[in-house]
Amino acid sequence: MIIEKETVEEMFDHMRKNAPWDMDGNLLWEYHFYSDNLPKLKQLAAQLATDGYRTSITKDDGAHWLDAEKVETHSVDSLTLRNDQLHKLGEEFGAEYDGMDVGAAPSTN
């Protein structure tokens, strides 16, 4: 899925008004991919792990889902770029990029 910059802008605007966290700081970003080709999805997971993402693969309704998460700080522009990069990376490994979720970063205490 290609996520347009306007969509990211709307998401940031909504979260700045409603989310209990600081959108300008470190957050836990989780990115989602799916594929029916498990070996290729495992290769994608390995690539993302070398890039510092924590990954997990599950199966649901016949498709395999890869979740990759990382604590990052994003702006509208940097998240738009990250989405574009992940969409292209998914295509390289025969997986569909399905977007992202965000939440508070884990405490480092």
Backbone atoms as SQL, in Angstrom:
CREATE TABLE atoms (id INTEGER PRIMARY KEY, chain TEXT, resi INTEGER, resn TEXT, atom TEXT, x REAL, y REAL, z REAL);
INSERT INTO atoms VALUES
  (1, 'A', 1, 'MET', 'N', 0.850, -1.169, 0.000),
  (2, 'A', 1, 'MET', 'CA', 0.000, 0.000, 0.000),
  (3, 'A', 1, 'MET', 'C', 0.898, 1.235, 0.000),
  (4, 'A', 2, 'ILE', 'N', 0.606, 2.141, -0.880),
  (5, 'A', 2, 'ILE', 'CA', 1.315, 3.419, -0.907),
  (6, 'A', 2, 'ILE', 'C', 0.524, 4.388, -0.026),
  (7, 'A', 3, 'ILE', 'N', 1.214, 4.975, 0.929),
  (8, 'A', 3, 'ILE', 'CA', 0.567, 5.907, 1.853),
  (9, 'A', 3, 'ILE', 'C', 0.992, 7.319, 1.462),
  (10, 'A', 4, 'GLU', 'N', 0.031, 8.095, 1.027),
  (11, 'A', 4, 'GLU', 'CA', 0.292, 9.448, 0.545),
  (12, 'A', 4, 'GLU', 'C', 0.650, 10.392, 1.694),
  (13, 'A', 5, 'LYS', 'N', 1.415, 11.418, 1.379),
  (14, 'A', 5, 'LYS', 'CA', 1.831, 12.400, 2.380),
  (15, 'A', 5, 'LYS', 'C', 0.619, 13.050, 3.053),
  (16, 'A', 6, 'GLU', 'N', -0.443, 13.295, 2.299),
  (17, 'A', 6, 'GLU', 'CA', -1.632, 13.912, 2.861),
  (18, 'A', 6, 'GLU', 'C', -2.243, 13.035, 3.964),
  (19, 'A', 7, 'THR', 'N', -2.194, 11.730, 3.770),
  (20, 'A', 7, 'THR', 'CA', -2.700, 10.800, 4.774),
  (21, 'A', 7, 'THR', 'C', -1.868, 10.878, 6.043),
  (22, 'A', 8, 'VAL', 'N', -0.552, 10.961, 5.886),
  (23, 'A', 8, 'VAL', 'CA', 0.341, 11.078, 7.042),
  (24, 'A', 8, 'VAL', 'C', 0.099, 12.407, 7.757),
  (25, 'A', 9, 'GLU', 'N', -0.103, 13.482, 6.996),
  (26, 'A', 9, 'GLU', 'CA', -0.396, 14.793, 7.603),
  (27, 'A', 9, 'GLU', 'C', -1.674, 14.723, 8.446),
  (28, 'A', 10, 'GLU', 'N', -2.710, 14.096, 7.904),
  (29, 'A', 10, 'GLU', 'CA', -3.971, 13.955, 8.639),
  (30, 'A', 10, 'GLU', 'C', -3.779, 13.130, 9.911),
  (31, 'A', 11, 'MET', 'N', -2.992, 12.063, 9.803),
  (32, 'A', 11, 'MET', 'CA', -2.726, 11.218, 10.964),
  (33, 'A', 11, 'MET', 'C', -2.000, 12.022, 12.049),
  (34, 'A', 12, 'PHE', 'N', -0.972, 12.772, 11.663),
  (35, 'A', 12, 'PHE', 'CA', -0.236, 13.584, 12.628),
  (36, 'A', 12, 'PHE', 'C', -1.139, 14.636, 13.258),
  (37, 'A', 13, 'ASP', 'N', -1.958, 15.306, 12.459),
  (38, 'A', 13, 'ASP', 'CA', -2.874, 16.317, 13.002),
  (39, 'A', 13, 'ASP', 'C', -3.819, 15.691, 14.024),
  (40, 'A', 14, 'HIS', 'N', -4.383, 14.550, 13.687),
  (41, 'A', 14, 'HIS', 'CA', -5.303, 13.864, 14.601),
  (42, 'A', 14, 'HIS', 'C', -4.593, 13.463, 15.896),
  (43, 'A', 15, 'MET', 'N', -3.395, 12.912, 15.767),
  (44, 'A', 15, 'MET', 'CA', -2.686, 12.464, 16.969),
  (45, 'A', 15, 'MET', 'C', -2.203, 13.635, 17.817),
  (46, 'A', 16, 'ARG', 'N', -1.813, 14.731, 17.197),
  (47, 'A', 16, 'ARG', 'CA', -1.397, 15.900, 17.986),
  (48, 'A', 16, 'ARG', 'C', -2.548, 16.403, 18.859),
  (49, 'A', 17, 'LYS', 'N', -3.777, 16.243, 18.372),
  (50, 'A', 17, 'LYS', 'CA', -4.947, 16.687, 19.128),
  (51, 'A', 17, 'LYS', 'C', -5.421, 15.653, 20.141),
  (52, 'A', 18, 'ASN', 'N', -5.201, 14.358, 19.876),
  (53, 'A', 18, 'ASN', 'CA', -5.849, 13.311, 20.660),
  (54, 'A', 18, 'ASN', 'C', -4.929, 12.321, 21.364),
  (55, 'A', 19, 'ALA', 'N', -3.719, 12.155, 20.894),
  (56, 'A', 19, 'ALA', 'CA', -2.852, 11.120, 21.469),
  (57, 'A', 19, 'ALA', 'C', -2.238, 11.588, 22.790),
  (58, 'A', 20, 'PRO', 'N', -2.031, 10.669, 23.699),
  (59, 'A', 20, 'PRO', 'CA', -1.457, 11.027, 24.996),
  (60, 'A', 20, 'PRO', 'C', 0.072, 11.114, 24.985),
  (61, 'A', 21, 'TRP', 'N', 0.691, 11.104, 23.826),
  (62, 'A', 21, 'TRP', 'CA', 2.147, 11.156, 23.759),
  (63, 'A', 21, 'TRP', 'C', 2.597, 12.330, 22.901),
  (64, 'A', 22, 'ASP', 'N', 3.853, 12.664, 23.014),
  (65, 'A', 22, 'ASP', 'CA', 4.472, 13.761, 22.282),
  (66, 'A', 22, 'ASP', 'C', 4.855, 13.284, 20.883),
  (67, 'A', 23, 'MET', 'N', 4.214, 13.805, 19.878),
  (68, 'A', 23, 'MET', 'CA', 4.489, 13.398, 18.505),
  (69, 'A', 23, 'MET', 'C', 5.873, 13.826, 18.021),
  (70, 'A', 24, 'ASP', 'N', 6.529, 14.697, 18.765),
  (71, 'A', 24, 'ASP', 'CA', 7.848, 15.172, 18.358),
  (72, 'A', 24, 'ASP', 'C', 8.980, 14.398, 19.025),
  (73, 'A', 25, 'GLY', 'N', 8.638, 13.355, 19.773),
  (74, 'A', 25, 'GLY', 'CA', 9.654, 12.573, 20.467),
  (75, 'A', 25, 'GLY', 'C', 9.696, 11.140, 19.979),
  (76, 'A', 26, 'ASN', 'N', 10.470, 10.335, 20.670),
  (77, 'A', 26, 'ASN', 'CA', 10.572, 8.912, 20.346),
  (78, 'A', 26, 'ASN', 'C', 9.235, 8.225, 20.611),
  (79, 'A', 27, 'LEU', 'N', 8.804, 7.442, 19.633),
  (80, 'A', 27, 'LEU', 'CA', 7.587, 6.636, 19.744),
  (81, 'A', 27, 'LEU', 'C', 7.896, 5.244, 19.215),
  (82, 'A', 28, 'LEU', 'N', 7.068, 4.287, 19.595),
  (83, 'A', 28, 'LEU', 'CA', 7.218, 2.932, 19.083),
  (84, 'A', 28, 'LEU', 'C', 6.391, 2.810, 17.802),
  (85, 'A', 29, 'TRP', 'N', 7.081, 2.711, 16.686),
  (86, 'A', 29, 'TRP', 'CA', 6.427, 2.584, 15.385),
  (87, 'A', 29, 'TRP', 'C', 6.437, 1.115, 14.987),
  (88, 'A', 30, 'GLU', 'N', 5.285, 0.611, 14.578),
  (89, 'A', 30, 'GLU', 'CA', 5.160, -0.769, 14.136),
  (90, 'A', 30, 'GLU', 'C', 4.660, -0.761, 12.695),
  (91, 'A', 31, 'TYR', 'N', 5.379, -1.465, 11.844),
  (92, 'A', 31, 'TYR', 'CA', 5.084, -1.510, 10.418),
  (93, 'A', 31, 'TYR', 'C', 4.637, -2.929, 10.055),
  (94, 'A', 32, 'HIS', 'N', 3.649, -3.044, 9.158),
  (95, 'A', 32, 'HIS', 'CA', 3.012, -4.328, 8.873),
  (96, 'A', 32, 'HIS', 'C', 3.157, -4.710, 7.398),
  (97, 'A', 33, 'PHE', 'N', 3.441, -6.000, 7.192),
  (98, 'A', 33, 'PHE', 'CA', 3.537, -6.581, 5.856),
  (99, 'A', 33, 'PHE', 'C', 2.756, -7.889, 5.858),
  (100, 'A', 34, 'TYR', 'N', 2.292, -8.306, 4.686),
  (101, 'A', 34, 'TYR', 'CA', 1.695, -9.629, 4.577),
  (102, 'A', 34, 'TYR', 'C', 2.078, -10.277, 3.257),
  (103, 'A', 35, 'SER', 'N', 2.051, -11.618, 3.283),
  (104, 'A', 35, 'SER', 'CA', 2.394, -12.396, 2.096),
  (105, 'A', 35, 'SER', 'C', 1.947, -13.830, 2.311),
  (106, 'A', 36, 'ASP', 'N', 1.708, -14.548, 1.231),
  (107, 'A', 36, 'ASP', 'CA', 1.443, -15.974, 1.355),
  (108, 'A', 36, 'ASP', 'C', 2.723, -16.782, 1.142),
  (109, 'A', 37, 'ASN', 'N', 3.838, -16.079, 0.921),
  (110, 'A', 37, 'ASN', 'CA', 5.129, -16.723, 0.708),
  (111, 'A', 37, 'ASN', 'C', 5.972, -16.593, 1.982),
  (112, 'A', 38, 'LEU', 'N', 5.859, -17.580, 2.863),
  (113, 'A', 38, 'LEU', 'CA', 6.540, -17.518, 4.159),
  (114, 'A', 38, 'LEU', 'C', 8.066, -17.432, 4.036),
  (115, 'A', 39, 'PRO', 'N', 8.718, -18.212, 3.157),
  (116, 'A', 39, 'PRO', 'CA', 10.177, -18.099, 3.054),
  (117, 'A', 39, 'PRO', 'C', 10.635, -16.672, 2.684),
  (118, 'A', 40, 'LYS', 'N', 9.945, -16.035, 1.751),
  (119, 'A', 40, 'LYS', 'CA', 10.314, -14.671, 1.367),
  (120, 'A', 40, 'LYS', 'C', 10.033, -13.688, 2.511),
  (121, 'A', 41, 'LEU', 'N', 8.943, -13.906, 3.239),
  (122, 'A', 41, 'LEU', 'CA', 8.619, -13.038, 4.366),
  (123, 'A', 41, 'LEU', 'C', 9.681, -13.171, 5.459),
  (124, 'A', 42, 'LYS', 'N', 10.193, -14.379, 5.654),
  (125, 'A', 42, 'LYS', 'CA', 11.279, -14.577, 6.623),
  (126, 'A', 42, 'LYS', 'C', 12.548, -13.861, 6.177),
  (127, 'A', 43, 'GLN', 'N', 12.800, -13.825, 4.876),
  (128, 'A', 43, 'GLN', 'CA', 13.954, -13.087, 4.360),
  (129, 'A', 43, 'GLN', 'C', 13.774, -11.588, 4.615),
  (130, 'A', 44, 'LEU', 'N', 12.568, -11.100, 4.412),
  (131, 'A', 44, 'LEU', 'CA', 12.280, -9.690, 4.687),
  (132, 'A', 44, 'LEU', 'C', 12.476, -9.399, 6.172),
  (133, 'A', 45, 'ALA', 'N', 11.990, -10.290, 7.029),
  (134, 'A', 45, 'ALA', 'CA', 12.163, -10.108, 8.473),
  (135, 'A', 45, 'ALA', 'C', 13.640, -10.044, 8.834),
  (136, 'A', 46, 'ALA', 'N', 14.454, -10.902, 8.225),
  (137, 'A', 46, 'ALA', 'CA', 15.895, -10.893, 8.496),
  (138, 'A', 46, 'ALA', 'C', 16.522, -9.578, 8.057),
  (139, 'A', 47, 'GLN', 'N', 16.100, -9.066, 6.907),
  (140, 'A', 47, 'GLN', 'CA', 16.629, -7.777, 6.431),
  (141, 'A', 47, 'GLN', 'C', 16.251, -6.660, 7.397),
  (142, 'A', 48, 'LEU', 'N', 15.000, -6.639, 7.821),
  (143, 'A', 48, 'LEU', 'CA', 14.552, -5.605, 8.752),
  (144, 'A', 48, 'LEU', 'C', 15.268, -5.721, 10.092),
  (145, 'A', 49, 'ALA', 'N', 15.532, -6.938, 10.535),
  (146, 'A', 49, 'ALA', 'CA', 16.257, -7.135, 11.797),
  (147, 'A', 49, 'ALA', 'C', 17.664, -6.557, 11.707),
  (148, 'A', 50, 'THR', 'N', 18.311, -6.694, 10.553),
  (149, 'A', 50, 'THR', 'CA', 19.654, -6.111, 10.407),
  (150, 'A', 50, 'THR', 'C', 19.593, -4.590, 10.408),
  (151, 'A', 51, 'ASP', 'N', 18.420, -4.041, 10.108),
  (152, 'A', 51, 'ASP', 'CA', 18.228, -2.590, 10.128),
  (153, 'A', 51, 'ASP', 'C', 17.744, -2.097, 11.497),
  (154, 'A', 52, 'GLY', 'N', 17.733, -2.999, 12.497),
  (155, 'A', 52, 'GLY', 'CA', 17.410, -2.603, 13.856),
  (156, 'A', 52, 'GLY', 'C', 15.959, -2.765, 14.276),
  (157, 'A', 53, 'TYR', 'N', 15.147, -3.405, 13.443),
  (158, 'A', 53, 'TYR', 'CA', 13.738, -3.630, 13.782),
  (159, 'A', 53, 'TYR', 'C', 13.594, -4.943, 14.552),
  (160, 'A', 54, 'ARG', 'N', 12.667, -4.963, 15.482),
  (161, 'A', 54, 'ARG', 'CA', 12.269, -6.203, 16.144),
  (162, 'A', 54, 'ARG', 'C', 11.104, -6.749, 15.334),
  (163, 'A', 55, 'THR', 'N', 11.181, -8.015, 14.938),
  (164, 'A', 55, 'THR', 'CA', 10.189, -8.570, 14.022),
  (165, 'A', 55, 'THR', 'C', 9.491, -9.787, 14.620),
  (166, 'A', 56, 'SER', 'N', 8.278, -10.012, 14.144),
  (167, 'A', 56, 'SER', 'CA', 7.542, -11.230, 14.473),
  (168, 'A', 56, 'SER', 'C', 6.642, -11.568, 13.291),
  (169, 'A', 57, 'ILE', 'N', 6.411, -12.869, 13.098),
  (170, 'A', 57, 'ILE', 'CA', 5.564, -13.348, 12.006),
  (171, 'A', 57, 'ILE', 'C', 4.441, -14.177, 12.602),
  (172, 'A', 58, 'THR', 'N', 3.218, -13.913, 12.144),
  (173, 'A', 58, 'THR', 'CA', 2.045, -14.676, 12.551),
  (174, 'A', 58, 'THR', 'C', 1.267, -15.073, 11.303),
  (175, 'A', 59, 'LYS', 'N', 0.317, -15.981, 11.476),
  (176, 'A', 59, 'LYS', 'CA', -0.527, -16.402, 10.359),
  (177, 'A', 59, 'LYS', 'C', -1.971, -16.101, 10.701),
  (178, 'A', 60, 'ASP', 'N', -2.692, -15.524, 9.735),
  (179, 'A', 60, 'ASP', 'CA', -4.098, -15.192, 9.936),
  (180, 'A', 60, 'ASP', 'C', -4.817, -15.269, 8.597),
  (181, 'A', 61, 'ASP', 'N', -5.890, -16.019, 8.543),
  (182, 'A', 61, 'ASP', 'CA', -6.709, -16.150, 7.331),
  (183, 'A', 61, 'ASP', 'C', -5.890, -16.542, 6.111),
  (184, 'A', 62, 'GLY', 'N', -4.925, -17.438, 6.290),
  (185, 'A', 62, 'GLY', 'CA', -4.150, -17.946, 5.168),
  (186, 'A', 62, 'GLY', 'C', -2.946, -17.116, 4.788),
  (187, 'A', 63, 'ALA', 'N', -2.869, -15.895, 5.248),
  (188, 'A', 63, 'ALA', 'CA', -1.717, -15.040, 4.942),
  (189, 'A', 63, 'ALA', 'C', -0.795, -14.990, 6.150),
  (190, 'A', 64, 'HIS', 'N', 0.458, -14.787, 5.878),
  (191, 'A', 64, 'HIS', 'CA', 1.446, -14.594, 6.939),
  (192, 'A', 64, 'HIS', 'C', 1.661, -13.091, 7.103),
  (193, 'A', 65, 'TRP', 'N', 1.692, -12.664, 8.351),
  (194, 'A', 65, 'TRP', 'CA', 1.864, -11.247, 8.678),
  (195, 'A', 65, 'TRP', 'C', 3.200, -11.037, 9.355),
  (196, 'A', 66, 'LEU', 'N', 3.921, -10.031, 8.912),
  (197, 'A', 66, 'LEU', 'CA', 5.186, -9.633, 9.521),
  (198, 'A', 66, 'LEU', 'C', 4.978, -8.271, 10.165),
  (199, 'A', 67, 'ASP', 'N', 5.275, -8.201, 11.437),
  (200, 'A', 67, 'ASP', 'CA', 5.265, -6.927, 12.152),
  (201, 'A', 67, 'ASP', 'C', 6.709, -6.580, 12.476),
  (202, 'A', 68, 'ALA', 'N', 7.092, -5.357, 12.177),
  (203, 'A', 68, 'ALA', 'CA', 8.445, -4.873, 12.453),
  (204, 'A', 68, 'ALA', 'C', 8.315, -3.590, 13.261),
  (205, 'A', 69, 'GLU', 'N', 8.946, -3.566, 14.430),
  (206, 'A', 69, 'GLU', 'CA', 8.808, -2.384, 15.272),
  (207, 'A', 69, 'GLU', 'C', 10.157, -1.820, 15.660),
  (208, 'A', 70, 'LYS', 'N', 10.129, -0.500, 15.877),
  (209, 'A', 70, 'LYS', 'CA', 11.359, 0.206, 16.208),
  (210, 'A', 70, 'LYS', 'C', 10.980, 1.530, 16.854),
  (211, 'A', 71, 'VAL', 'N', 11.748, 1.925, 17.860),
  (212, 'A', 71, 'VAL', 'CA', 11.548, 3.236, 18.468),
  (213, 'A', 71, 'VAL', 'C', 12.227, 4.255, 17.563),
  (214, 'A', 72, 'GLU', 'N', 11.446, 5.223, 17.091),
  (215, 'A', 72, 'GLU', 'CA', 11.948, 6.244, 16.169),
  (216, 'A', 72, 'GLU', 'C', 11.229, 7.556, 16.445),
  (217, 'A', 73, 'THR', 'N', 11.827, 8.634, 15.999),
  (218, 'A', 73, 'THR', 'CA', 11.186, 9.944, 15.998),
  (219, 'A', 73, 'THR', 'C', 10.896, 10.299, 14.545),
  (220, 'A', 74, 'HIS', 'N', 9.651, 10.652, 14.259),
  (221, 'A', 74, 'HIS', 'CA', 9.282, 10.983, 12.882),
  (222, 'A', 74, 'HIS', 'C', 8.572, 12.323, 12.789),
  (223, 'A', 75, 'SER', 'N', 8.770, 12.952, 11.659),
  (224, 'A', 75, 'SER', 'CA', 7.973, 14.090, 11.216),
  (225, 'A', 75, 'SER', 'C', 7.084, 13.572, 10.090),
  (226, 'A', 76, 'VAL', 'N', 6.219, 14.411, 9.597),
  (227, 'A', 76, 'VAL', 'CA', 5.398, 14.013, 8.444),
  (228, 'A', 76, 'VAL', 'C', 6.302, 13.583, 7.292),
  (229, 'A', 77, 'ASP', 'N', 7.329, 14.375, 7.004),
  (230, 'A', 77, 'ASP', 'CA', 8.213, 14.064, 5.879),
  (231, 'A', 77, 'ASP', 'C', 8.996, 12.775, 6.099),
  (232, 'A', 78, 'SER', 'N', 9.547, 12.588, 7.301),
  (233, 'A', 78, 'SER', 'CA', 10.362, 11.386, 7.532),
  (234, 'A', 78, 'SER', 'C', 9.491, 10.128, 7.534),
  (235, 'A', 79, 'LEU', 'N', 8.268, 10.214, 8.042),
  (236, 'A', 79, 'LEU', 'CA', 7.396, 9.044, 8.022),
  (237, 'A', 79, 'LEU', 'C', 6.919, 8.747, 6.604),
  (238, 'A', 80, 'THR', 'N', 6.675, 9.763, 5.822),
  (239, 'A', 80, 'THR', 'CA', 6.305, 9.552, 4.417),
  (240, 'A', 80, 'THR', 'C', 7.445, 8.843, 3.690),
  (241, 'A', 81, 'LEU', 'N', 8.674, 9.286, 3.933),
  (242, 'A', 81, 'LEU', 'CA', 9.839, 8.641, 3.328),
  (243, 'A', 81, 'LEU', 'C', 9.967, 7.198, 3.807),
  (244, 'A', 82, 'ARG', 'N', 9.809, 6.959, 5.114),
  (245, 'A', 82, 'ARG', 'CA', 9.906, 5.601, 5.655),
  (246, 'A', 82, 'ARG', 'C', 8.841, 4.703, 5.021),
  (247, 'A', 83, 'ASN', 'N', 7.615, 5.183, 4.900),
  (248, 'A', 83, 'ASN', 'CA', 6.564, 4.387, 4.264),
  (249, 'A', 83, 'ASN', 'C', 6.931, 4.025, 2.836),
  (250, 'A', 84, 'ASP', 'N', 7.474, 4.989, 2.092),
  (251, 'A', 84, 'ASP', 'CA', 7.894, 4.721, 0.709),
  (252, 'A', 84, 'ASP', 'C', 8.991, 3.655, 0.676),
  (253, 'A', 85, 'GLN', 'N', 9.962, 3.780, 1.590),
  (254, 'A', 85, 'GLN', 'CA', 11.060, 2.810, 1.640),
  (255, 'A', 85, 'GLN', 'C', 10.536, 1.410, 1.964),
  (256, 'A', 86, 'LEU', 'N', 9.631, 1.320, 2.927),
  (257, 'A', 86, 'LEU', 'CA', 9.115, 0.016, 3.324),
  (258, 'A', 86, 'LEU', 'C', 8.219, -0.597, 2.249),
  (259, 'A', 87, 'HIS', 'N', 7.471, 0.236, 1.548),
  (260, 'A', 87, 'HIS', 'CA', 6.668, -0.255, 0.421),
  (261, 'A', 87, 'HIS', 'C', 7.589, -0.888, -0.627),
  (262, 'A', 88, 'LYS', 'N', 8.668, -0.196, -0.974),
  (263, 'A', 88, 'LYS', 'CA', 9.607, -0.718, -1.978),
  (264, 'A', 88, 'LYS', 'C', 10.304, -1.976, -1.482),
  (265, 'A', 89, 'LEU', 'N', 10.690, -1.983, -0.201),
  (266, 'A', 89, 'LEU', 'CA', 11.342, -3.153, 0.370),
  (267, 'A', 89, 'LEU', 'C', 10.394, -4.354, 0.349),
  (268, 'A', 90, 'GLY', 'N', 9.148, -4.128, 0.698),
  (269, 'A', 90, 'GLY', 'CA', 8.164, -5.208, 0.634),
  (270, 'A', 90, 'GLY', 'C', 8.060, -5.778, -0.772),
  (271, 'A', 91, 'GLU', 'N', 8.011, -4.901, -1.768),
  (272, 'A', 91, 'GLU', 'CA', 7.936, -5.366, -3.164),
  (273, 'A', 91, 'GLU', 'C', 9.137, -6.230, -3.525),
  (274, 'A', 92, 'GLU', 'N', 10.330, -5.845, -3.052),
  (275, 'A', 92, 'GLU', 'CA', 11.545, -6.617, -3.338),
  (276, 'A', 92, 'GLU', 'C', 11.440, -8.045, -2.808),
  (277, 'A', 93, 'PHE', 'N', 10.717, -8.220, -1.718),
  (278, 'A', 93, 'PHE', 'CA', 10.601, -9.529, -1.084),
  (279, 'A', 93, 'PHE', 'C', 9.229, -10.174, -1.319),
  (280, 'A', 94, 'GLY', 'N', 8.462, -9.656, -2.255),
  (281, 'A', 94, 'GLY', 'CA', 7.180, -10.240, -2.594),
  (282, 'A', 94, 'GLY', 'C', 6.129, -10.119, -1.507),
  (283, 'A', 95, 'ALA', 'N', 6.231, -9.066, -0.703),
  (284, 'A', 95, 'ALA', 'CA', 5.267, -8.843, 0.376),
  (285, 'A', 95, 'ALA', 'C', 4.559, -7.519, 0.153),
  (286, 'A', 96, 'GLU', 'N', 3.370, -7.428, 0.684),
  (287, 'A', 96, 'GLU', 'CA', 2.590, -6.194, 0.592),
  (288, 'A', 96, 'GLU', 'C', 2.780, -5.397, 1.876),
  (289, 'A', 97, 'TYR', 'N', 3.204, -4.144, 1.746),
  (290, 'A', 97, 'TYR', 'CA', 3.293, -3.266, 2.907),
  (291, 'A', 97, 'TYR', 'C', 1.880, -2.807, 3.240),
  (292, 'A', 98, 'ASP', 'N', 1.497, -2.927, 4.526),
  (293, 'A', 98, 'ASP', 'CA', 0.120, -2.679, 4.915),
  (294, 'A', 98, 'ASP', 'C', -0.035, -1.500, 5.886),
  (295, 'A', 99, 'GLY', 'N', 1.007, -0.710, 6.048),
  (296, 'A', 99, 'GLY', 'CA', 0.881, 0.470, 6.887),
  (297, 'A', 99, 'GLY', 'C', 1.517, 0.315, 8.255),
  (298, 'A', 100, 'MET', 'N', 1.153, 1.246, 9.151),
  (299, 'A', 100, 'MET', 'CA', 1.829, 1.306, 10.442),
  (300, 'A', 100, 'MET', 'C', 0.874, 1.628, 11.566),
  (301, 'A', 101, 'ASP', 'N', 1.355, 1.370, 12.768),
  (302, 'A', 101, 'ASP', 'CA', 0.709, 1.765, 14.013),
  (303, 'A', 101, 'ASP', 'C', 1.763, 2.490, 14.830),
  (304, 'A', 102, 'VAL', 'N', 1.307, 3.256, 15.804),
  (305, 'A', 102, 'VAL', 'CA', 2.254, 3.968, 16.658),
  (306, 'A', 102, 'VAL', 'C', 1.730, 3.974, 18.088),
  (307, 'A', 103, 'GLY', 'N', 2.659, 3.987, 19.009),
  (308, 'A', 103, 'GLY', 'CA', 2.304, 4.052, 20.415),
  (309, 'A', 103, 'GLY', 'C', 3.445, 4.641, 21.206),
  (310, 'A', 104, 'ALA', 'N', 3.225, 4.746, 22.486),
  (311, 'A', 104, 'ALA', 'CA', 4.260, 5.282, 23.359),
  (312, 'A', 104, 'ALA', 'C', 5.469, 4.346, 23.351),
  (313, 'A', 105, 'ALA', 'N', 6.637, 4.945, 23.380),
  (314, 'A', 105, 'ALA', 'CA', 7.862, 4.153, 23.440),
  (315, 'A', 105, 'ALA', 'C', 7.972, 3.523, 24.826),
  (316, 'A', 106, 'PRO', 'N', 8.532, 2.312, 24.886),
  (317, 'A', 106, 'PRO', 'CA', 8.712, 1.678, 26.202),
  (318, 'A', 106, 'PRO', 'C', 9.617, 2.527, 27.090),
  (319, 'A', 107, 'SER', 'N', 9.357, 2.486, 28.359),
  (320, 'A', 107, 'SER', 'CA', 10.172, 3.217, 29.329),
  (321, 'A', 107, 'SER', 'C', 11.563, 2.610, 29.384),
  (322, 'A', 108, 'THR', 'N', 12.556, 3.448, 29.522),
  (323, 'A', 108, 'THR', 'CA', 13.946, 2.972, 29.601),
  (324, 'A', 108, 'THR', 'C', 14.450, 2.965, 31.029),
  (325, 'A', 109, 'ASN', 'N', 13.557, 3.084, 31.998),
  (326, 'A', 109, 'ASN', 'CA', 13.954, 3.083, 33.422),
  (327, 'A', 109, 'ASN', 'C', 14.414, 1.733, 33.872);
